[in-house]
Amino acid sequence: MSSGVSMARETVRFDIDWVRQQFPALQQEVNGQPAVFFDAPGGTQVPQRVIDAIASYLTTSNSNTGGAFAASARTDRLIADAHAAMADFLNCDPDEVIFGPNMTTLTLALSRAIGRELKSGDELLVTVLDHDANVSPWVSLEERGVKVRTADIKPSDCTLDMFDLQAKVRRNTKVVAVGWAANAVGTINPAGEVVRLAHAVGAMAFLDAVHYAPHGPVDVRALDCDFLVCSTYKFFGPHLGVLYGKREQLQRLRPYKLRASSEQLPDRWETGTQNHECLAGVVAAIVYLADLGRRHHPSAASRREAILAAYEVIRRHEQELAAQLIGGLLEIHGLTFYGIKDLAKLDQRTPTVAIRMEGHSPRELATKLGGRGIFTWDGNYYAINLTERLGVEQSGGMLRIGLTHYNTAEEVSRLLEELKRIGARG
Ligand SMILES: Cc1ncc(COP(=O)(O)O)c(C=O)c1O
């Protein structure tokens, strides 16, 4: 994965101390031990500046839009700033950015609008790796007579079976909706290839980038996708969702909307009053990423370039942690590892791993680790197609250890020690 920013890799040291100072939540303790946040795929912590921006909006600018007074004018400016910030993040125009409560709600709204133009016999495609928020919205269109097909995986390493996917993208396929990265096992799918396959049969390409966005740079222009969704609470911002749509698609499709709301972009897709305070938080989260990039690459000329520089260093740091984590886990007796474990293929995965351990349910493991201040997740995390395919849905799913760039090698060592201790006790 290349971000397009060239840096002398070996000379830029990742400033983990500065990073951790930005996130006040990381100072917490549990039972006298520093808390370890390995729950990033469920949502990340936020920098102090995000908290400050939300508080500041509510203190100085809290109002509705379009009014003839100062607080309302500030709110209008903030909304424009938030669109511009996300446009830099995604590499698109500000009015191609649609904000909403979360990815699920935006995807349901988009799928309803797309459903209006589908007819019986049309097909849509999702995958076994997907979060259910990229499955159920499309499956519920089957009531209109369309068929949703599911591309399979190779269970040995939880990567997409691209032959199966290719075979299922057919003449009557109208939407190919694929997760860019799998929130359960971390596989990064070949998003560009998926878009090309979709377009080759005239289908729309929809990418769920919720799990990918905290770990790698997004460039919707380079991908040429029709739609892409992500959630800012997964990349150091507040709880909001974002939908990118290609201008011609956003203008062509007919969203369910109020008569009173304008037909302009982005208004025709942004139903009701937006969460203004969280939009302030989104701007601050993007500024944080740009600052992180500039610390490591001071010559970054634009905010977009600074964001790309941030992802360069994030990727490198996360791959080091992933190598340590996966290498350590594979040495633990009685442990089953799901997903890519080949350390030569770390660029094909995020630092999110899923395991099971003989004699312990995932819930028991998560509870034991939680008591020692290590926050992991257990169950299916809504990746139900996958837990069913792997045969673990009925027995508690998997334990998910999800790292992000504010985690450290010491934290990974602590987790490995605790798991060894739990394994040794049986
Ligand atoms: C890959 C993926 N897609 C979609 C979602 C749903 O996102 P949201 O909570 O914003 O609706 C999640 C949430 O965990 C996810 O990880």
The ligand as a MOL file (V3000), in Angstrom:
LIG
                    3D

  0  0  0     0  0            999 V3000
M  V30 BEGIN CTAB
M  V30 COUNTS 16 16 0 0 0
M  V30 BEGIN ATOM
M  V30 1 C -16.2780 -3.3530 9.0660 0
M  V30 2 C -17.4300 -2.6650 9.7290 0
M  V30 3 N -18.4550 -2.2670 8.9820 0
M  V30 4 C -19.5040 -1.6170 9.5080 0
M  V30 5 C -19.5910 -1.3640 10.8520 0
M  V30 6 C -20.7710 -0.6220 11.3870 0
M  V30 7 O -20.4080 0.6840 11.6450 0
M  V30 8 P -21.3150 1.6700 12.4900 0
M  V30 9 O -21.1670 1.2770 13.9230 0
M  V30 10 O -20.7740 3.0220 12.1920 0
M  V30 11 O -22.7210 1.5090 12.0080 0
M  V30 12 C -18.5400 -1.7690 11.6850 0
M  V30 13 C -18.6060 -1.5530 13.1340 0
M  V30 14 O -17.9490 -2.1880 13.9110 0
M  V30 15 C -17.4410 -2.4320 11.1050 0
M  V30 16 O -16.3900 -2.8230 11.8460 0
M  V30 END ATOM
M  V30 BEGIN BOND
M  V30 1 1 1 2
M  V30 2 1 2 3
M  V30 3 2 2 15
M  V30 4 2 3 4
M  V30 5 1 4 5
M  V30 6 1 5 6
M  V30 7 2 5 12
M  V30 8 1 6 7
M  V30 9 1 7 8
M  V30 10 2 8 9
M  V30 11 1 8 10
M  V30 12 1 8 11
M  V30 13 1 12 13
M  V30 14 1 12 15
M  V30 15 2 13 14
M  V30 16 1 15 16
M  V30 END BOND
M  V30 END CTAB
M  END
